[in-house]
C-alpha cells in the first residue's frame, strides 16, 4: 500500500511540475540566446521556435502559450487587437546582414547585382523576410533580386540554405550569422534601409509574467548581449 501511495504522490508531483512549466512561443532567430536564458531561470520552460507569423496565428487559434517573443512588433499588434496579449515591452534589437558561405571571399552589397540565388525568410510574412524585402526596395535592388529569391519558412531555415551551399547568398539577422560557422558576413544593410528590427515580448497569461520579468533582468541582458542582440528594455 505504501508503494502505491508513494507512486501516486510521485505522479501528482510530475503533473504539478508540468502544470507549472511556462510555455513560450519565440521567433526562430532567438534560439541559442533564449535557450541559455531559459536555462538560467529558476523554473521549467518549454519553448517552441518558428517564424513569428506562424506562431502568432497559432496563438490566435488557441494554442496554449504563456509568452510570445516576436521578431517584429506587428504580430504582437495583431494579437493585441484581438485582446490576446495582456502586457508587452520591446525587449531586443538586431541588424540585417548579407551572408555567403564561410569560404566565400566576396564582400559588399554589390554582390546582390549578380545572378546568384538569395535565401530569405518568407518575404510577405516572416519578419526577417519583410525587413529584407524592405531593405532591397529601399536600395533599388528588389526588382533585380526578386526572381532569384529562395524563400524559407523562417530565418534559420534561410541561414541553413547558405551554410549548406544550397544558396550562395542569404539575408538574415546579424545574430544568426554570428551563430552559424558555415557562413560569413558579406555586408550589413544600412539601418535606415529598413524599419527598426525590434523584438517585443508579450505576456499572454499571468503565468508568463515572472519569466517576462526575468527576460528584462541584468542576467538575461548579459546573455542576449553576448549573442549579439541589442538590449532595449528597461
N, C-alpha and C positions, 0 to 999 in steps of 0.2 A: 504493500500500500504506500509506504514511504517513497519507493521508487516512482510510483505512478504520480504521486503528488509533486515530487521533485521535477519529473519530466514535464508535467503540466505547467509548473511555475516557469521553467526554462522556456517553454513555448510562448507563454504570455509575455515574458521578458523580451523575446525576439520580436514578437508582434509589436510591442510598445516601442522598441528601438526603431523598427521600420516606420512606425507612425510618426516618430519624431524627426525622421530624415527630411531635410529641406530639398525640394526638387527645383532645380534650376534649368531654365532653357537659355542657352547662350550662343551668340554668334560664333561661327566656326573659327574665326581669327583669334578668339580668346583662348583657345585650347593651349595648354602648356602653362601660360601665366595663371589662368583661372584654376587649373588643376593644382598648382602649387599653393595658391591662396586657400583653396578648399582644404588642402591637407594641413594647413596651418591653423585652421579654425577649429575650435573645440566643439565639434558636433559632426553629425553624419550628413553628407551632401551627395545628392545624386544629380549628375549633370548630363544633359542632352545637348549635343552640339549640332548645328545645321545652319543654313542660311537664315538670316533674320526674318525674311518674308515668310518662309515655310514655318518657322516657329511661331510667328505672330498669328498665322492662320490656324495653326493647331490650337493655340491658346483660345482664340475666338470661338473655335469649335467645341471647346470644353475640355481640352487636355489638361490634366492636373499639374499645375506648376505654381510655385511659391514666388519665384523671382524670374525676371526676364531681363537679360542683358543683350541689347540690340546694337548693331554696328551703325545705326543712324537713328535720329530722333523720329522720323516719320512713322515707323512701325509702332512706336510707343504712342505717338499721337493718335494713330488709328485705333489702338486698344483703349486709350483714354476716352475717345469719342463714344465707345461702346460701354463705358463705365467699368472696364475691367481692371485697369491699373489704379491702385489705391494711393501710391506715392511714388515719385520719381526724382532722380537727380542725375545731372550729367557727370559721369564718372571719369572717363578717359578720352584721350585724343590719339590720332595716328597720322601717318603720312602715306602718300601714294607713290609707288615706285614702278619702274620698268625693270624687269629681270630677264636674264638669259641663263643658259647652263653655266655651271661653275667654271668650266674651261673655255668659255666663250670670251674672247678679248675685247669685243666691241664696246663702245661707250657712246652715250648721248641719245637724246630723244629722236635724233635724225634717223636712227635705226628703224623707226616705225615707217619710214618712207619707202622701204624696200618691199620685197614680195613675201616675207616670212609670215607664217601664221602667228596669231597673237592669242594666247589663252586669257580669258577673262571670266569672272563670275557672271551670271545672268544679268545682262545689261539693263533690263527693264524691271527687275525685281529685287535682286540681291544688292545690298549697299555697295560692296566693292565694285561691282559691275556698273552701278549707277554713277558712282564717283568717277570711275574710269572713262565712261562714255562722256560725262560732262567735261572732263579734262581734255579729251580728244576733240570735242566740239569747240571748246574754248581756244584751242591751239590750231584750229582749222584742219585737223587731221582725220576726223571721224569718217568722212565720205570715202577716203582712200583706204582706211584701215578696216572699215565695217565688213567688206566681203571676205576678209581674211581672219575674222574673229572666230575662235573656237570657244563656245560658251560652256561653262561648267556649273554644276548646281550650287557651289559655294566657292569662296576664295581659296580655301585649302585644296580643293579639287583642281582649281586652275593652277595653283602653285605646283601640284604634283605633275601636271602635264608637262611643265617646263623641266622639272627635276628629272623626269623620266625620258626626256628628249622627244616627247610627242608633239611639242610646240616649241619652236626656237625662242619665242619671246612670251612674256606674260606681264599683266598689270595686276599688281597685288599690293597689300599693305606693307609698309616698311618692316613691321614686326614679323610678318610671315617670311619675308626674305631673310631676316635675321635668324629665324628658327630652322631654316632648311639649308643644310650644307651643300645640297645639289644645285643651288643657284647662286648667282651674284647680281648685285645691283648695277644696272647699266646707267640709269639716270633716275633722279627724283623729279616728280612733276611739281611745278610751281604751286605753292599753296593757294594762290589766287585763281588757279585754273579750274578749281572745283569747290563745291561747298565745304565748309569745315567738317572734318571727319570726327564725329563725336559718338561716344558710346554711353547712352543713358542706361541706368539700371532702374527697373520699376518693381516695386513690391506688389504682388498680386493677391497675397493673403497676409494675415497678421503673422503667420508662422515664418514668413520670409523676412520680416523686419530686423531681427537680430543679425542675420547674415548680411543684410544690406548695410547695417551699421558697421560691421567688420570690414566690408569692402572699402569703406571710406577711412579706415584706420591707417596709422603710420606704418604698421607692419605690412598691410596689404599694399600700400603705396610703394614701399621699397621693392616688393616683388614685381609689381607692374612696371616700375621704372627700369628694373634690371632686364625685363623682357622687351624694353624699347617703347613702351607706351608713355604718353604724356598724362600726368595725373592732374585733373582739373577740379575734382570735387573737394569742397572744404569740409 
